[in-house]
Amino acid sequence: MILSDIGKTNAGLYTCAVSTGSKPVITKPALLRVLTPVSVKTQPKSQTIKAGASVVFRVTAQGTGPFTYQWFFNGYAITGATKSFLSVPHVTDAQAGDYLVVIHNGVSTTHSDDAVLTVTP
């Protein structure tokens, strides 16, 4: 049997029956998991805050988990920023700019839109 255009409804246990005589032989069940590519459900939001305040960017992913995250600032990976949220405490002018997150789930990779952080005096 060949399955094409596989979707979530095709997930489940499958067996095969082979018959060469009067009694068929049935294989052990095989599990078919249908993995869904990752996509961004909720984008991080641009924010304007005063210098010295703290900011949190959040993203929500959908698809087959588990997900891995990597946040970027102005195109550069932020060391240790590997959660679905990014907390930036005591913001300075140097941290104003574009933030985005790359999300991976073993099936595909995607990235969020830029969230712009504007810092006011």
PECOR-V895610 format. One record per backbone hydrogen bond with DSSP energy under -1.0 kcal/mol. CO is the residue of the C=O (numbers start at 0). NH is the residue of the N-H. If there is no record, write none. Layout:
co->{CO & CO}
nh->{NH & NH}
//
This chain:
co->{6 & 7 & 11 & 13 & 15 & 17 & 24 & 29 & 31 & 35 & 38 & 41 & 46 & 48 & 49 & 52 & 54 & 56 & 59 & 59 & 61 & 67 & 69 & 70 & 71 & 72 & 75 & 77 & 79 & 80 & 83 & 85 & 87 & 90 & 91 & 92 & 96 & 97 & 98 & 99 & 100 & 101 & 102 & 103 & 107 & 109 & 114 & 115 & 116 & 117 & 119}
nh->{9 & 10 & 31 & 29 & 26 & 24 & 17 & 13 & 11 & 63 & 61 & 59 & 117 & 119 & 52 & 90 & 87 & 85 & 40 & 41 & 38 & 103 & 101 & 77 & 99 & 75 & 72 & 80 & 81 & 70 & 58 & 56 & 54 & 51 & 94 & 95 & 116 & 73 & 114 & 71 & 111 & 69 & 109 & 67 & 104 & 102 & 98 & 46 & 96 & 48 & 50}
//
